[in-house]
Amino acid sequence: MSEQNLVSIIMPAYNAEKFLCHSIESVMRQTYQNWELIIIDDCSSDRSIFIIEEYSNQDNRIKFFRNINNSGPALTRNNAINMAKGKFLAFLDSDDIWLPEKLENQVGVMIDNEYFFTYTNYRHISEDMSKTGRLITTPKNINYFQLLKNTSIITSSVVLNVDSIGKIQMKNTFYDDFACWLEIMSRGIKAYRINRDLVRYRIASSSVSRNKINSAMQVWNAYRNVEGIGVFMSMWYFIHYAINALIKYRKL
């Protein structure tokens, strides 16, 4: 793979001191080394900034910035996206982990097949990493209408070819990633699975998205107020979403 195939990795961080080392080191262990990691701290009150600063001093590919005001994940990701220099854009949440071959496998398949949008299979891990869950196999490919029924794409598994897709921005909404993927797919772009187990998705007790009722309400809000879908079609998509969510979040 050519040196021109730089991967810009977007990582927002907020009070993530317990997990940051694992996430950053999973990037540093990648077999594909042509990357830049852009970490933006969203006004953390813990030791996150000191941890990030230490790693950025060790490796000049790790770029560290701070928001002036607490802005939330969507605007924080957008700030990082605006700084990115890579042909490829990848996302890694500050509590998740990549397996070492993640970028090499994913970028290689994207180049070979001219895919613009890809995601991977993954496993849940418990907050303390003492338990690893079953393999969650995502759909082979997904278009706009299929994604409305199945929110199976996790942010930390996504890589985009922004040279081909064009400029993207996260919408300032609860599920900013879901809304962004829908916007990309609404242009007729399909997303493809890399059929490998390459990501560990941490189930953190403090995560707002772990509140199932709130999550469901936010998905409904995305249908009605972000995508502008009518009530009856929203109900149709929501039933499918609920079934798929039950499957995805069953016990580790």
C-alpha positions in Angstrom: 0.0 0.0 0.0 1.2 3.4 -0.9 2.4 6.0 1.6 -0.3 8.3 0.2 -3.0 6.1 1.8 -2.9 8.0 5.1 -5.6 7.0 7.6 -6.8 9.9 9.9 -8.2 8.4 13.1 -10.8 10.5 14.9 -11.0 10.1 18.7 -13.1 12.4 20.9 -12.3 12.0 24.6 -14.2 13.1 27.7 -13.3 11.8 31.2 -11.9 8.7 29.7 -8.8 8.2 31.9 -9.7 4.6 32.7 -9.7 3.5 29.1 -7.6 5.9 27.0 -4.3 3.9 27.4 -5.9 0.8 25.9 -7.5 2.6 23.0 -4.4 4.7 22.1 -2.1 1.7 22.4 -4.4 -0.4 20.1 -3.7 2.2 17.4 0.1 2.2 18.1 0.1 -1.6 17.7 -1.5 -1.5 14.3 0.4 -3.5 11.6 -0.6 -0.7 9.2 1.5 2.3 10.4 0.6 5.1 8.0 -1.9 6.9 10.3 -2.4 10.0 12.2 -4.5 9.9 15.5 -6.3 13.1 16.2 -7.5 13.2 19.8 -9.7 16.1 21.0 -10.4 16.4 24.7 -13.8 17.8 25.4 -13.0 19.6 28.6 -12.4 16.5 30.8 -12.2 17.0 34.6 -10.1 13.8 35.1 -6.5 13.0 34.1 -7.4 12.4 30.4 -5.4 15.4 29.2 -2.2 14.3 30.9 -2.5 10.8 29.5 -3.1 12.0 26.0 -0.2 14.5 26.3 2.1 11.8 27.4 1.4 9.7 24.3 1.5 12.6 21.9 5.0 13.4 23.2 6.0 9.8 22.5 4.7 9.6 18.9 4.3 12.7 16.6 1.5 10.9 14.7 -0.7 11.5 17.8 -2.1 15.0 17.6 -3.6 16.4 20.8 -6.2 19.3 20.9 -8.6 20.6 23.5 -12.0 22.2 23.0 -12.4 25.6 24.6 -15.9 24.7 25.8 -17.6 21.3 26.4 -19.2 20.6 23.0 -20.3 17.0 23.0 -19.2 14.1 20.8 -20.6 15.4 17.4 -19.0 18.8 17.4 -15.8 17.3 18.9 -15.6 14.7 16.1 -16.3 17.5 13.5 -13.4 19.5 14.9 -11.1 16.5 14.4 -12.5 15.7 10.9 -11.8 19.3 9.8 -8.1 18.8 10.8 -7.7 15.4 9.1 -5.3 15.1 6.3 -5.9 11.4 5.3 -7.5 9.9 2.3 -9.2 7.5 4.7 -11.1 8.5 7.8 -11.4 6.1 10.7 -13.2 6.4 14.0 -12.2 5.0 17.4 -14.1 5.9 20.6 -11.9 6.4 23.6 -13.1 3.3 25.4 -12.9 0.9 22.5 -10.0 -1.2 21.2 -8.8 -2.3 17.8 -7.1 -5.6 17.1 -3.6 -5.2 15.5 -4.6 -6.1 11.9 -7.7 -3.9 11.8 -6.4 -1.1 9.6 -4.3 -3.3 7.4 -7.2 -5.6 6.6 -9.8 -2.9 6.2 -7.8 -0.4 4.1 -6.5 -3.3 1.9 -10.0 -4.6 1.1 -11.2 -1.0 0.4 -8.4 -0.4 -2.1 -8.7 -3.8 -3.7 -12.5 -3.5 -4.1 -12.8 0.3 -4.5 -15.2 0.4 -1.5 -15.9 3.9 -0.1 -17.5 2.9 3.3 -16.7 -0.2 5.3 -17.3 -1.6 8.8 -16.3 -4.8 10.6 -17.5 -7.6 12.9 -16.8 -7.1 16.6 -17.1 -8.4 20.1 -18.3 -6.8 23.3 -15.9 -6.6 26.3 -16.9 -5.9 29.8 -15.8 -2.6 31.4 -12.8 -4.2 33.2 -12.0 -6.3 30.1 -12.5 -9.5 32.2 -15.2 -10.9 29.8 -15.2 -11.0 26.0 -18.5 -11.7 24.4 -19.6 -13.7 21.4 -18.8 -12.6 17.9 -21.3 -10.1 16.5 -21.5 -10.7 12.8 -22.8 -7.6 10.9 -24.7 -7.7 7.6 -22.7 -8.3 4.5 -23.6 -4.9 3.2 -26.1 -2.2 4.1 -27.9 0.6 2.2 -29.9 3.5 3.5 -33.2 1.6 4.0 -31.5 -1.4 5.6 -29.6 0.8 8.1 -32.9 2.3 9.3 -33.9 -1.2 10.4 -30.5 -2.3 11.8 -28.2 0.0 13.7 -25.5 -2.7 13.7 -22.6 -0.5 12.5 -20.5 0.6 15.5 -18.6 3.8 15.1 -15.2 2.3 16.1 -15.4 -0.2 13.2 -16.0 2.4 10.4 -13.5 3.5 7.8 -14.4 6.0 5.0 -12.7 6.9 1.8 -13.3 10.7 2.0 -11.5 11.3 -1.3 -14.4 9.5 -2.9 -17.3 10.3 -0.5 -16.4 13.9 -0.1 -16.7 16.1 3.0 -18.6 14.7 5.9 -19.9 16.3 9.2 -21.6 14.8 12.2 -25.0 16.2 13.0 -25.4 17.6 16.5 -27.8 15.0 17.6 -27.7 12.1 20.1 -26.8 9.4 17.6 -24.5 11.6 15.5 -22.8 8.6 14.0 -26.1 6.9 12.9 -27.3 10.2 11.4 -24.0 10.6 9.5 -24.0 7.1 8.1 -27.6 7.7 6.9 -26.6 11.0 5.2 -23.8 9.3 3.4 -26.0 6.4 2.3 -28.8 8.7 1.2 -26.4 9.7 -1.7 -26.6 6.1 -3.0 -23.4 4.9 -1.3 -23.5 1.4 0.1 -21.5 0.2 3.1 -19.6 -3.1 3.1 -18.6 -5.4 5.8 -15.0 -6.6 6.3 -15.7 -10.1 7.4 -13.2 -10.2 10.3 -13.4 -9.8 14.0 -11.4 -6.6 14.4 -12.9 -4.5 17.2 -13.6 -4.7 20.9 -16.6 -2.6 21.9 -16.6 -1.8 25.6 -19.8 -2.0 27.6 -19.2 0.8 30.1 -21.6 1.2 33.0 -21.4 5.0 32.7 -22.3 5.0 29.0 -25.5 7.0 28.3 -26.3 4.7 25.3 -26.6 1.8 27.7 -30.0 3.2 28.8 -32.2 1.2 26.5 -35.3 3.3 26.8 -33.4 6.5 26.1 -31.6 4.8 23.1 -34.9 3.7 21.7 -36.4 7.2 22.0 -33.4 8.7 20.3 -33.7 6.2 17.4 -37.3 7.2 17.0 -36.3 10.9 17.1 -33.8 10.2 14.3 -36.5 8.7 12.2 -39.0 11.5 12.7 -37.0 14.6 13.3 -33.6 14.0 11.5 -34.7 11.9 8.6 -38.3 13.3 8.4 -39.9 9.8 8.0 -43.7 9.5 8.5 -45.2 7.9 11.6 -46.3 4.6 10.0 -43.0 4.0 8.2 -41.1 5.0 11.3 -43.1 2.3 13.2 -42.1 -0.3 10.6 -38.4 0.6 10.9 -38.6 0.8 14.7 -40.0 -2.7 15.1 -37.0 -4.1 13.1 -34.6 -1.9 15.0 -36.0 -3.2 18.3 -35.6 -6.9 17.3 -32.0 -6.3 16.1 -31.1 -4.4 19.2 -32.3 -7.2 21.4 -30.1 -9.6 19.5 -27.1 -7.3 19.7 -27.3 -6.5 23.4 -28.1 -9.8 24.8 -25.9 -11.0 27.6 -22.1 -11.1 27.0 
